[in-house]
C-alpha cells in the first residue's frame, strides 16, 4: 500500500487533499478519465522525513512509468469565489528521480509573495473556512497530448449559459493557461459548433467532444465550470482540472435604446470606461447633457439633443435623427446659422479644414480660451472656498453649477477638439493619393500619414508645458473614481523622455521634408498639403489641450459628494460616505430613510455590470445610421492585411512594438506598471498620461482616432491600437504581443 492517497479513492477530504486533488479524485471515482495519480500532503512530508524520496518512487511506479505532472493543490484554490489561478507551482515532465525536489517546490509556492498579495486583495472572507489554507501536492502520470486546452460552460465574456467555449493549442496546454498563446477557439451550442479563431488543431467533432465533457461536469457540480483537458495521440480525452467559473458576468441583452446605431466610445462614452454608478447616471449625467445643450444654444441659438441612454449600466449615445419637421423650425430659430454651422463642422472640416477653421472653428477656439476656461476656473475656485462649510442644500447647488459648466465645456471640446479626427482623415486621404507610393521605400512611407503627427507637443499657453496632466485629471468622468491628485501620481520629465521627444520631432520634420520634396513640382498640390498638415497638427494638439481641463471641477465635486455622504452616514442612512454613489439624488436628500440594503443591492449589480463585455456598437443602421468612423479608420490603415487570429482595432498611432502585456483597470494599479510593458486598458483619459512615457505601446477597448490614447501615444512615438472592443478580456498580464499601430492590430507571439 502506498503512503499517499490515490486519486479515485473513497476518501477525498478537501481540507486534506486541497481543492484540485479532491475534485479530480471525486471525478475519477465517478468514471471521468482523469490521469492516474496520488496526493502528497505537507503532513506526510514531515512524517516521512528522509524516507520521502523512496516513498515517492514506490507510489509513482504504481501510477505509470512517467514522466509526471506535479501540481500544487491548496484547500483555498478552485473555489467559486477564488480561483488562485496561476499562483501556485506546476511542474511538467518531471522524472521519477526528481519528484522529491518538485514536491518541495510546490509546497514552498504557498509562501510566495504573489499568493499573499492575492489573498490580501481578495479578503479573508473569500477564502472560505480556510483562514490558513492547507497545502498538498498532486502527482499524476503525464499525458503527452496532441492537443490541449480549456473549456468554459458559459461564455466568460457574455455570461451566456447556452454557449460552451473551447480553446485549444497543439501539444501541452501550458502556453494557453499561462497566457503565452491565444489558441484556436470554438463556440459550441446545442445546435451548432463555430470556430471563432483560426487554426486546424481540433475537428468540429473533437470540439463537441470536449464541450460534452465540460457540460457533464457542469451538470454534476450544478454550477458553470472551467476545465482543463488534453487529447492524446490515440484520441483519448483526459480531464486535467475542473473548477467553478469565477467572476462570471450575468447574461446580458444589448438592446439599443432607440433606432439606429448607438456607440459607447463617442462623446461622453470615451470618458466612461466602466458602467455608470447610480448617482452619476441619475444626477451628473443629466446635468452634463443639459449643460452641453446650453453651450450649443449659446453658439447657434438652438438645442438639438443627442440621444443617450444606459444599457446594462453602460453609457451609449446616438446622433439625432434628422427630419424636415424637426429641422425646419431649428433653422428658423437659429436665424439661418444652423446650416452654415453644420456645413463647416460636419462636412467642410473633412475636405477644406482651413476654410472651416476660418469660418467657425477658430472663433469657437478663442471663446474657449478667453471665456469658457477662465469662467470654469473661477467657478471652481469659488466652490473650493465654500465646500467645507456649505449646507447639504448648498452642496447640491455647487454640484449643479460646476457640472453644468463642464457640460458647456464638453460642447466646445466636441466641436473644436472633435474636428481633429476629421482633419486627420483629410490628411490620410491626401497621403494615400499623392505620397504613399513615392515614399513607400522611405521610413516615413512605412509609417504612413501619422509620421506627420508624431512627437507633437501640446503648448497650452496656460501651463507653458506639454501634456503633463493636471491633478484634476481623471480615470473616469464618473465621480466615484479618484482623481490623479488624490492618487498621488506624478509624471516628472526625464532626460531620456526629453531626448525621445527631440528624436520624434526630428523624424516628423524629416517626413514633412520628404513629402514636400515629392510635391515640389506641383505647387498647387503642395499648397494644399501644407494647409492640410498645418490644420491636422494644430487641431490634434488642441484637442488634447482642451481635454486636459474638462475635469477641472472633479476634485471639488468629489469633496461635495464626500460631505453629502458623511451627512448620510452620520444619520445612519448609509454605512460609509462612499456608499452615496449607489443612491439617486432623491434619496440623497432624504437622510431619514435607511438606504443600506438598497446600496448593497445596487453595488452588487454594478460590480456584475463591470464584468460584462460591453460592445462598442449596438443597434441597426438606419437611413442615416452608418458607423461614422468606419471610412476614417479604413483611410488611416497602413495596410489591410491582418494576420489570422489578430485582435483588430483602430490604427491610432503608427509603429510596431513587441513586449509583455499589463492589463490595467484603474489609477490604483499604476505602481505595478513596469518600463517597457504594453499598456492595455478599457480606455485612457488624461490621468493615464504618466504611463505613456514608460509604455512600449498602448491597446484600448474603446477610443477613436482622436481619443486621448491616440494623440498622446503619437506625442511619445509609441504604437497604439484603440477601439478593439474587448482587448482587456482577450489579453492577460504577462502575455507577449506585437502591436502594429499603423495597421491597427495586435497579435499574441509565442
C-alpha positions, -999 to +999 in steps of 0.1 A: +000+000+000+012+035-008+016+060+019-003+085-002-040+088-010-048+077-046-070+096-070-104+080-072-102+066-037-132+067-014-118+094+008-114+128-008-113+153+020-108+187+005-093+201+037-065+175+035-060+170-003-067+205-014-095+215-038-078+205-071-069+170-059-101+164-041-122+175-071-102+152-095-104+123-071-141+126-069-145+129-107-121+099-112-143+079-088-173+089-108-158+075-140-143+105-157-110+099-175-085+115-151-048+106-153-037+083-125-022+100-096-017+103-059-015+132-033+013+142-010+003+163+020+027+186+039+020+165+070+032+133+052+063+151+041+072+159+077+063+124+088+084+106+062+115+128+065+144+111+048+122+084+035+102+107+013+122+101-019+118+063-017+081+066-009+075+088-039+093+064-062+072+035-050+040+055-054+050+068-088+057+033-101+021+023-094+006+050-115+028+047-145+063+049-159+064+087-161+073+114-167+049+131-142+030+162-137+035+177-102+009+204-092+001+223-061-033+216-045-045+241-018-077+239+002-084+276-008-080+274-046-105+265-073-134+278-053-164+298-066-151+330-051-113+325-055-095+306-082-058+313-073-052+305-110-015+305-118-004+315-084+008+281-071+035+260-088+031+235-116+060+213-129+056+192-160+076+162-174+092+155-141+114+124-139+109+099-111+142+107-095+133+144-094+099+140-076+112+149-042+126+182-054+095+190-074+072+183-044+093+206-023+090+234-049+052+231-050+048+232-012+071+262-010+050+281-035+023+286-008+046+312+008+053+332-024+046+370-022+022+368-051-001+344-031-001+368-001-009+397-024-038+379-040-052+369-006-049+405+007-068+418-024-094+390-021-101+394+016-102+366+042-139+361+038-135+350+002-112+321+012-140+300+027-133+284+060-096+281+054-080+310+073-046+293+068-053+270+038-036+237+039-013+227+010-009+194-007+008+183-040-008+162-067+014+139-087+000+124-119+011+103-148+019+129-175-003+129-206+017+136-238-011+154-258-016+160-294-038+190-283-048+205-250-067+235-237-095+248-216-133+249-218-159+271-202-195+260-198-207+296-200-194+323-223-169+341-200-173+374-219-211+375-220-222+351-193-244+332-219-251+298-203-260+282-236-225+286-251-196+264-242-163+280-252-135+256-261-099+268-267-071+246-280-034+247-287-012+220-302+008+200-276+008+209-240-018+234-228+006+253-205+012+281-230-026+287-232-031+286-194-001+309-188-013+334-214+016+330-238-007+317-266-042+326-276-052+293-293-079+282-316-113+289-303-147+272-307-182+281-296-204+251-291-241+254-287-268+227-286-275+231-323-242+241-339-204+245-335-185+275-347-147+281-350-142+317-339-104+319-341-085+303-369-065+271-366-065+234-376-060+219-342-094+203-335-121+190-357-157+201-352-164+166-337-135+169-313-146+204-301-181+189-294-164+160-275-145+185-253-177+206-248-197+175-238-171+166-212-173+200-197-211+200-197-212+167-179-190+181-151-212+212-150-243+191-146-227+171-118-215+202-100-245+223-106-225+255-115-206+267-146-172+250-149-138+260-161-119+228-171-085+219-185-083+189-209-058+170-231-063+149-262-036+123-267-023+109-300-046+079-297-077+102-295-083+096-258-097+127-240-084+133-204-097+157-177-068+176-161-086+201-139-121+213-131-132+243-110-162+267-108-160+297-131-152+329-111-162+364-120-188+352-145-208+381-159-245+379-158-261+371-192-269+404-208-290+415-238-276+445-256-308+462-270-303+497-283-324+524-266-337+536-299-334+532-337-301+534-355-266+527-344-255+535-308-219+538-297-202+537-263-170+554-273-182+587-286-187+620-268-191+611-231-185+574-237-148+579-242-147+592-206-167+564-191-146+532-192-169+514-167-207+511-162-221+542-145-227+543-108-263+551-099-257+587-086-236+597-116-262+584-140-292+599-121-276+633-114-243+643-130-250+627-164-283+646-167-266+679-158-237+674-181-260+667-211-281+697-202-250+719-200-239+705-234-272+718-249-267+752-231-234+755-248-249+747-281-277+772-277-253+799-268-233+793-300-261+786-326-293+796-308-309+761-309-309+729-288-305+696-307-305+669-281-282+640-288-298+607-278-282+589-249-291+560-226-279+533-203-277+497-214-268+473-186-254+503-168-231+514-197-234+547-215-244+547-251-253+576-274-265+582-310-269+613-332-303+630-336-325+616-364-330+644-389-364+651-403-379+681-421-405+685-393-377+689-368-350+706-388-371+734-404-381+751-371-345+748-359-332+766-390-357+795-384-348+797-347-311+798-354-317+827-379-302+807-407-269+800-387-276+763-383-270+751-419-238+772-422-225+758-388-233+722-397-218+726-431-185+737-416-182+714-386-195+682-403-186+684-440-162+712-448-138+703-420-131+669-437-124+685-471-112+720-465-101+722-429-086+757-432-118+771-445-138+756-417-112+769-393-116+805-406-154+803-408-163+788-375-138+768-355-112+795-348-138+818-332-150+789-310-115+782-300-109+818-289-142+817-270-129+786-252-096+801-243-108+836-232-143+829-218-151+792-211-119+780-195-113+812-173-150+811-162-148+774-153-116+781-133-132+809-114-164+789-106-142+760-093-121+784-071-152+799-056-167+765-048-135+753-032-138+781-006-174+771+003-174+733+002-161+726+038-188+747+055-217+745+030-251+730+040-263+699+021-287+721+000-258+744-009-235+715-017-261+703-042-263+738-058-225+738-061-225+704-078-252+716-102-233+747-112-200+730-118-214+701-137-235+725-160-203+744-167-185+711-175-213+703-200-208+736-217-171+729-219-178+695-233-198+711-262-167+732-271-145+701-269-168+681-291-170+708-318-135+722-317-113+694-305-136+669-321-126+683-355-091+667-351-101+633-364-120+647-394-089+667-404-067+637-400-090+618-424-084+646-450-046+643-445-047+605-447-066+605-480-042+630-494-013+608-483-028+578-500-034+597-532-001+616-536+025+603-512+021+567-502+037+553-534+066+578-539+076+574-502+070+536-499+107+528-496+114+555-471+110+554-433+082+579-434+064+559-461+064+528-439+048+548-410+021+563-432+005+597-428+009+595-390+046+601-394+035+637-398+016+637-365+042+621-342+060+639-314+036+669-314+037+687-280+007+705-266+020+740-258-010+752-238-002+788-232-018+781-198+008+760-181+036+766-206+043+728-206+032+699-227+005+673-220+016+667-184-019+662-168-032+685-140-041+670-107-078+672-117-072+646-145-094+616-141-097+579-149-134+583-155-159+612-155-179+591-130-171+609-098-170+576-079-133+572-090-105+593-076-086+620-094-049+619-104-041+643-075-059+621-050-039+591-063-007+609-057+007+601-092+033+624-108+049+624-142+084+640-139+102+648-172+135+628-175+165+633-198+155+602-217+120+615-222+133+648-235+157+631-258+130+608-271+108+638-279+136+656-297+142+624-318+105+623-327+105+659-336+134+653-360+116+623-375+084+643-381+103+672-397+121+647-419+088+632-430+075+667-438+106+675-458+103+642-478+067+649-486+074+684-498+102+671-520+078+647-537+053+676-543+079+702-553+069+702-590+032+705-582+028+739-564-010+738-562-009+703-546+020+713-523+000+743-511-029+720-503-006+696-484+008+725-463-027+736-454-039+701-445-008+694-425-010+727-405-046+721-396-043+684-387-013+691-365-028+722-349-062+705-340-046+673-328-027+692-302-057+715-295-080+685-289-057+671-262-052+706-247-089+710-243-092+675-229-068+683-201-091+707-184-126+692-189-125+678-154-112+709-136-142+707-112-139+670-103-117+674-072-142+698-056-172+677-069-157+647-051-154+668-019-190+677-022-200+641-026-179+631+004-196+658+026-230+647+015-220+611+021-208+620+056-241+636+064-260+605+054-236+582+072-239+603+104-277+600+101-275+562+097-289+562+062-257+545+048-228+527+063-199+546+046-198+580+029-186+564-003-220+545-004-236+577-016-226+568-052-251+540-052-281+563-044-302+585-066-304+623-060-339+620-045-325+595-019-295+617-011-319+645+001-337+620+023-313+612+052-341+599+074-346+567+053-325+536+057-307+531+024-282+504+034-299+474+019-305+493-013-269+504-015-257+467-012-280+456-039-270+483-063-233+479-056-236+442-064-254+449-097-227+475-106-199+450-099-216+424-121-221+450-149-183+458-147-176+422-158-198+425-189-182+426-223-200+458-235-200+460-273-187+493-289-217+495-313-253+482-308-284+486-328-290+485-365-280+512-391-310+532-403-311+556-433-286+579-417-271+554-392-238+541-407-208+539-384-194+575-388-158+564-382-156+533-405-143+551-435-119+572-414-104+541-399-101+525-433-083+555-447-058+556-417-046+520-421-011+515-435-022+480-447-053+460-448-035+426-444-043+413-410-028+380-396-051+352-386-062+354-350-052+391-346-072+415-324-082+443-347-089+479-338-083+514-350-048+524-362-043+551-336-005+556-335+018+542-361+048+519-355+054+484-342+064+471-308+067+438-290+065+433-253+047+420-223+011+430-216+000+448-184-038+449-182-048+479-161-081+487-146-075+520-126-052+545-111-046+524-080-026+499-102-002+524-117+026+514-094+026+479-108+034+491-144+069+483-155+090+502-180+087+487-215+054+469-209+024+473-232-005+491-216-039+475-220-069+494-207-106+499-214-098+535-224-074+562-213-083+597-201-056+624-193-049+608-159-032+579-177-006+602-194+023+594-169+023+557-181+028+567-218+064+578-211+071+542-198+050+521-221+062+503-253+027+505-268-009+511-259-041+490-266-076+500-255-111+486-258-127+519-266-114+551-282-112+566-317-085+581-339-088+613-319-090+598-285-066+605-257-047+573-262-042+580-299-030+616-295-007+611-265+008+578-280+018+599-311+033+625-288+055+599-273+061+580-305+047+547-294+023+524-313-013+524-303-044+503-313-077+516-299-113+506-304-106+469-301-138+463-282-126+437-257-088+435-257-088+437-218-108+404-219-088+387-246-053+396-233-037+387-199-010+403-180+023+387-189+014+377-224+039+387-251+023+405-280+032+426-311+013+458-317+011+472-352-003+507-346-003+516-383-023+486-395-044+486-363-040+451-350-024+431-321-011+395-323+000+373-295+035+359-301+048+326-288 
